[in-house]
Structure formats: structure tokens, C-alpha cells
Amino acid sequence: MDTPDVGIPERLAARLSMPEQHEYLRAKFSRRRVLASSFATAGAVGGVGLLAGSSGTADGSGTANGSGTSPTHAATAASAPVRVDGRFVAPFGRHLAFGADPKTQMRISWQVPLAVKSPYVRVGTRPWELDRKIEAEVRDLHTPSLSKKLPAVEQYYLHVALDGLRPGTTYYYGVGHDGFDPASPERMATIGSFRTAPAQPEKFVFTAFGDQGVSYHALANDQVILGQNPSFHLHAGDICYADTTGHGKESDTYDARVWDTFLAQTESVAKSVPWMVTTGNHDMEAWYSPNGYGGQRARWSLPENGFDPENAPGVYSFRYGNVGVVALDANDVSYEIPANKGYTDGQQTAWLDRRLRELRADDTVDFVVVFFHHCMYSTSTHASDGGVRDAWLELFGKHRVDLVVNGHNHVYERTDAIKNGQVGKPVPVGASTDPTRDGIVYVTAGGAGKDLYGFGPGVKDSYEGNVHDHESIETFHWTTSRRPDPDRVAWSRVRYTGFSFLAVEVTAGARPRLSVSALAENGERIDHFEVVRGTR
């Protein structure tokens, strides 16, 4: 969200569902106008080389450029296209993601500013021996001028799926195309690296936040995250804020170029740390597909083991060491922002039940971490979403989830252990809790870089070194009628109105534990607690 000074801001779902917004935009920007813009841009940048090679779709329509026509047709119709010399086009915005099995699978994604020919990845176990060369999949996006102040935009996203990797192994890779070979001596500085998950559980760190956007604070958080040497990072939605409004109106502001800036900003971390994202309300981009996720599918390659990776790319799971991680799309169940409410027709929740059951049946999985955008428990601007509680709270308790991470509210807030909707055990800073006995701790980690929110009148920040406990706090939760229902709650334990993120050290062995810390953008610790498990 983007209006911290308003308690109940007007949002994209006020009048139109996401499919209705998609239909509105497609009708307004007619096929003729879109094609004319697409052809003009293709002619200017020499789109033949890339467009003709496209093998993936970006809008769910069977085409790759989001314009309703085939890439071949678009390239042919352009008048006198000029091919770009690949020597003068440098890749950027590299970002990694795991496949369904982090021990053996990695996905490499990147962007080029202009059309190029024959993009690829080189990979090997030594930076000077990148012997394996894999052709890239091209997913190009066309965005028309959706407002009078913004130009039409062509974006080219490239993806390679690496399978059959060795566990616990460091690999080196370079991204290139005809005219730009990352293995050449003058391009060696562009080589990146990653490490696959170990074959057996060992100590590791992962980080998490939501609501990042593009800002100095977002960049600062990224650099402190890199200093933690995480094995992966969880992004709980509202990724870059290219869509700042999304009402499907003339006044909407959607600037696809913000994605270019975001991916360049994030590259310093995401080129070596798998950046595992899910979907927030600002990530529903109505132009590209009826459910708004065509843009996400073009820009990210995520594990395809959810219930419907084609239409719900932000729903998936993976296992790293002794931790099972589950990503959910809370837009499907939100009462506050119902633009996509019910789009999965209950399939996501049914899949969640099955997946949590499978993870809990695996004796080698000690902890289950779930992350999604809208808050299960928070007292800040948007408070708590009754929709996510009604859909998933019972399942989290039933399958004894260990930690839940949300974004949406641009603050850091952490609960006590909550069991059956009530405080199961107070968890002050530095305390330990057992989910099998006490309940689940919920963390809102929405201070990644977007403008900060705050807490209610008279409610003080309370964090490590600055504790101000409140016996109870007045807040609310969203109901099925999209109205806020007042609450007075006792579970808000830690509150911090500053830029921050979550860092979790995972220990395996005889006494497995999650050592959870929250760090401010200057690296100062503002919270820490420990999750240990008793009997299964």
C-alpha cells in the first residue's frame, strides 16, 4: 500500500475486480493502438532478433508480448527493423530463484534494455571454465501508454532453468547473447555465483521482508541483507510499486519502467541470493492478464509446484535443509482488497492443507515457515485481514506452523505466540517459544523501503533497548463486508517504525531452533527471539 497517512485508503478493488480492470484496459487501449505502438518500438530497437525467438508467454493468451498478436507477426509488420549490435547491449537485473528442489535446481533471470539475438547462460564450477551453455527463454512484455504522462514500454526478460545440479556446490554463471560473451576476458567482471542447498541439513541464515519499492532505504536494506550471507531471501509482496493506484481509471499511474530500476537496484544481492517472491496487492497489474499476474510470470521464474503455476505464480513451496517454506497469495482471500478474492475457487487453500500435511509428515523437516502479503495480525495502518484468518488460521494451527511472515503494513511488528486467536504465551524480546505448546509467532516485516506507516494514537514503539509494553492496543480487523471491525488486543509485543528486515538463523541437529532477529537498515538489532520445537 502507498498511503500511510490514511487509516482506510481507497484501493483498487473499490469498484472493479481484477478481471474487470483487465477488460477495461484492454477495451480502452484497442488492439489497433497497441499494435501500432508495438510496431513502432520494434522498428526503433530492432526487435526481430529477440521477438522471433520468444518461447514463453507473458499474459496467458498464448503470445509473449502482451499485445494480442504473435511475436513473429509483430516483427514482420515493423517497417525496416534495425538489428541492434549485441556488443553495445549489456544485460542487467540478474535475479535468482530456486526450483522446487533447491539442492538440484536454480533459475537464472535477467533483463536486456534492447532486443538482442540468441541470449544464453554459461555455467560451470569454476569462473574461468563456464563450459555449459544454455539457451534462454524469452518473455517480452509490451505495455502501452496507460496514462498521458507515460510512454509505451517494451521490456525483455530472459530465463534459464538449471536442473541436475549437485547439492552443496558453488556454481559460477554469466549471462550473454550474440556479441556479449560473459566468458571473454573483457566480460569476466560480470560473472556471478550461487550455491545449491546442502544434501544434509546444516546451519544457515535466511532473510525476509515485504513492501520494498525503489528508494535509498530499499537499497540500504539490500546491502545489510547481503552482509548476513543468507542462503535465500523471502519477499512477502508489493515488490516494486510500478502500480501505485490500480483503479482501472484514466487517472491510474502504472509505470512499467519502475521494474527496470527495481531489478537494477536488487541485482547486487539477487544475483547470488535466490530472491523468492510472492504476490502483494500492488503486484496485481491488470493490463497483462485477467488476474493481473502476467507481469509477474514474465519477470520471475519461481517453483512450479503450487496448485496452478500458470495462473498463480506466487503460490509454491520449497524445502531447504530442515525447513519447509510455503508461499501464498493472500489476494485470493483478502477482505480488505477483494479485487482477486476467490479467484482460485478454494484451490489454493486445499493445496495449502495438503502441502502442510506433507511437510509435517516428513521427519526430516523440523520447521515450517509460511509467508504472504496481507497481515494475519497487525495493529498498524491496514491492521489485520479477517480474510486470511478465516481461510488459513485454522490450518496453521492444525499443522503446527512455526513462523508466519507478512508485509503490507510498512512497519516491523511482532506478536506474542498466538494460539486459537489468543495469547498462548508472552514472548518478550530475547524469549524462547515452542509452537507445539504455545502457538505461532506472526511477524509483519513491511519496512523494506517504501514510505513508513505508524501505529495508533498513544501507541509507542517497543523494541530491543526501548521497551514500552502496552497492556492492550486498540486496532481493528477487516470483515467480509470490507468494513473495519474494532478490536482491543494484547498480542502486539514488538513495534518499530523504521526500515528493517528479518534475519533467521536455522540450526539443525539434536536441538533444532530458529533464532529470529530483526535488524534496522543500519544493522542495529531491534528484536530477537527463539523458536524451538517440542514433540511433533
Secondary structure by P-SEA (a helix, b strand, c coil): cccccccccccccccccaaaaaaaaaaaacaaaaaaaaaaaaaaccccccccccccccccccccccccccaaaaaaacccccccccccccccbbbbbbccccccbbbbbbcccccccccccccccccccccbbbbbbbbbbbbccccccccbbbbbbbbbbbccccccbbbbbccccccccccccccccccccccccccccccbbbbbcccccccaaaaaaaaaaaaacccbbbbccccccccccccccccbbbbcaaaaaaaaaaccccccccbbbbbcccccccccccccaaaaaaccccccccccccccccccccccccbbbbbbcccccccccccccccccaaaaaaaaaaaaaaaacccccbbbbbbcccccccccccccaaaaaccaaaaaaacccbbbbccccbbbbbcccccccccccccccbbbbcccbbbbbbbccccccbbbbbccccccccccbbbbbccccbbbbccccbbbbbbbccccbbbccccbbbbbbbbccbbbbbbbbbcccccccbbbbbbbccc
